[in-house]
Amino acid sequence: MTSAPLDEHREVVHPEWIDDNGHFNMGYYMVAFDRTTDTWLDHIGLTALERERSGVTTFTLESHTNYLRELLEGDPLRITTRLLAYDQKRIHYIHEMYHATDGFLAATNELMSLHVSLATRRAAPMSEEVLARLADVLSLHETLPVPPQVGRHIGLDSGS
C-alpha cells in the first residue's frame, strides 16, 4: 500500500558527512536524497533486479535542492517522497527531508528522472506495470498540497 507521501526512508547524519563548519555538508545531502531515490524506485517497481533484467535505468535530468534548516552529526532523518507527475518516459517527484524527532523540514530535493534503455542509452517507455504503479501512486499524491519549493528557480530579485 502506498502512503501519501511515501514515508519509508530513514537515515542518519553520519560523522563523515560533517563539513568544516560542523554541520551536514551539502554534497552528502545529495547522498541521502540519492538513497531515498533508490527506495522510491523500488516502491514503483523499478528495483535494481528489474532494471538489470529489463536492461533499463533512470537518469536524472534536473535536480533542485533547497536547504532550509541546519542539520548536525547524528541527527535522525525521515525523508518522504511525493510523485508530482509522470509520462511514459519521465518521473517528476520531490523528496522532503525532516529531522526525524524534532519534525522540522530541513531540505527538499525536486527531481526529473528519465527512463533509459541501457542498450541504446536513449529514453525508453516504462513498462505497463511501472506505469500502472505510478498511476496508483499519483491518485493518492495529487490530493496533497504542492510543496512551495516545487518549480522554484534561482536568481536575484531585480527589485532590490
Buried (B, 14 or more C-beta within 10 A) or exposed (E): EBBBBBBBBEBEBEEEBBEEEEBBBEEBBBEBBBBBBEBBBBBBBBEEEBBEEBEBBBEEEEBBBBBEEBBEBEBBBBBBBBBBEBEEBBBBBBBBBBBBEEEEBBBBBBBBBBBBBEEEEEBBEBBEEBBEBBEBBBEBBEEEEEBEBBEEEEEEEEEE
